[in-house]
């Protein structure tokens, strides 16, 4: 797939916050590869990898290891992206969350399994959870920190009498600044969980937003849809191939000829379309297998052998070698790294 991006408004918010904490602007630009001119238009795009580098440079240069938590706590999504403005122009929190899922790629392009949106509401035995479904979250846990602290802080700031979170779970291990989590989240935090999720108060979904405006909502949605269409045009062919291949992964029959025929074009036409989008077919298939393997293993619903089969490897040893190439770790180690709730209950 084409390299993921974030909005310049999103990166600019982090840049301004780091500068307010004393970071040197030239050092931030040099270490992230993001220049101030890149951030002049909030709807422009900058590389996701640059945002990751900017976050880590900002933590280092400010001496604030918990900077991502503080960034989410201090910010307001309306000042970062048109997506925030749309969410707050919706009638209720549930409607705003639906818009966040619809347009979330405009803020940051992250890997999610399927197209239902990044944040899913899931009932579990002990309540209602908002689950962040992005794949491989522990490669950049700062995004989890920023996300949950922003949800908590914005609810507290704009709706002081309302309750959003009752508990927070994160998949990454406890950092050295773990105490900052409960101070900022104001609820118990579980580290090393099997899921990145917030146990929410169901009444939060029914909160009526302040002065929702259907006219503003329509204007902003039209603008956001145009931006989203432009973004998706860049990798539309890759996503069409992914949707085609996901149900076929387990067969291992993923040849380019088959994909071309299913798309109603010749192999050479498909090759040219991919080349124009900066994609290679084999690399696309390899990356899809990687992301789906992470999805299956992190979900802890299937074994390593079953995962190998589901992503098209007839030989578990070949899958293990591929997984080591993708992540530097073994698939068994990935799956067993954090016990699931069912595992803990049965132990």
Order of alpha helices (4+ residues) and beta strands (2+ residues): beta-alpha-alpha-beta-alpha-alpha-alpha-alpha-beta-beta-alpha-beta-alpha-beta-beta-alpha-alpha-alpha-alpha-alpha-alpha-alpha-alpha-alpha
